[in-house]
Amino acid sequence: MSMPNFNDMMKQLKEAGEKMQDVHKQLEKLIAEGEAGGGMVTVKVNGRQKLLELRIDPEIMDDVEMVQDLVVAAVNKALESSIQLAQGEISKAAGGINPADLLKNLNLGK
């Protein structure tokens, strides 16, 4: 049984690292949206799961508890969508490697 070529392995690791850097840049550009209350609260997050925008219909501002609940629901929906987008991008870059494992390595996802 032959030993794997160390230089080839190092080259592959370097290439994988470069791909992951490219994925990081791509995830910054991906936008996922979430809404709650029929659009009374909308949010946008990027593929790195950073909150970019929060919009609240001014007409619901008198009901603080409802606003809080709707914000939480909208953010959670956007984050779920963001995770799915990130998994798709990582899967493309990884060429078949399980994206959930890579997301954990990037400190994203569950």
C-alpha positions in Angstrom: 0.0 0.0 0.0 1.5 3.3 -1.0 1.7 6.4 1.2 -0.2 9.5 0.1 2.0 12.2 -1.3 2.4 14.9 1.4 3.0 17.7 -1.1 -0.3 16.8 -2.9 -2.2 16.8 0.5 -0.7 20.2 1.4 -1.7 21.6 -2.0 -5.3 20.3 -1.6 -5.5 21.8 1.9 -4.3 25.2 0.6 -6.9 25.0 -2.2 -9.6 24.1 0.2 -8.6 27.1 2.4 -8.7 29.4 -0.5 -12.2 28.1 -1.5 -13.4 28.7 2.0 -12.2 32.3 2.0 -14.1 32.8 -1.2 -17.2 31.3 0.4 -16.8 33.6 3.3 -16.9 36.6 0.9 -19.9 35.2 -0.9 -21.8 34.6 2.3 -21.4 38.3 3.2 -23.2 39.2 -0.1 -26.1 36.7 0.2 -29.3 38.3 1.6 -32.0 36.3 3.3 -35.3 37.8 4.4 -37.9 37.0 7.0 -41.2 38.5 7.9 -43.9 38.1 10.5 -47.4 39.4 11.1 -48.2 39.5 7.4 -45.2 41.8 6.7 -45.7 44.1 9.7 -42.1 43.1 10.7 -39.5 42.4 8.1 -35.8 41.6 8.5 -32.8 41.0 6.3 -29.7 39.0 7.3 -26.7 38.1 5.3 -25.3 34.6 4.7 -23.0 35.1 7.7 -26.1 35.5 9.8 -25.6 39.2 10.6 -28.8 41.3 10.9 -28.7 44.0 8.3 -32.1 45.5 8.4 -35.2 45.6 10.7 -38.4 47.3 9.6 -41.5 47.6 11.9 -44.8 48.9 10.7 -45.3 52.1 12.8 -49.0 51.2 13.3 -48.2 48.3 15.5 -45.8 50.2 17.8 -48.4 50.6 20.6 -48.4 46.9 21.3 -44.9 46.2 22.6 -45.5 42.5 23.4 -46.7 41.8 19.8 -43.8 43.8 18.3 -41.3 41.8 20.3 -42.9 38.5 19.3 -43.0 39.5 15.6 -39.4 40.6 15.7 -38.3 37.3 17.1 -40.3 35.3 14.6 -39.1 37.4 11.6 -35.4 37.2 12.7 -35.7 33.4 13.2 -37.2 32.9 9.7 -34.5 35.0 8.1 -31.7 33.1 10.0 -33.2 29.8 8.9 -33.2 31.0 5.3 -29.7 32.3 5.7 -28.5 28.9 6.9 -30.0 27.2 3.9 -28.4 29.7 1.5 -25.0 29.2 3.2 -25.3 25.4 3.0 -26.0 25.7 -0.7 -22.9 27.9 -1.3 -20.7 25.8 0.8 -21.9 22.6 -0.8 -21.0 24.1 -4.3 -17.6 25.1 -3.1 -16.9 21.8 -1.2 -17.8 19.5 -4.1 -19.9 17.1 -2.1 -18.6 17.5 1.4 -21.4 17.7 4.0 -22.1 21.5 4.4 -23.4 21.1 7.9 -20.0 20.0 9.0 -18.4 22.9 7.3 -20.9 25.3 8.8 -20.0 24.1 12.3 -16.3 24.8 11.4 -17.3 28.4 10.4 -19.3 28.8 13.6 -22.6 29.1 11.7 -25.8 27.2 12.0 -27.0 25.0 14.8 
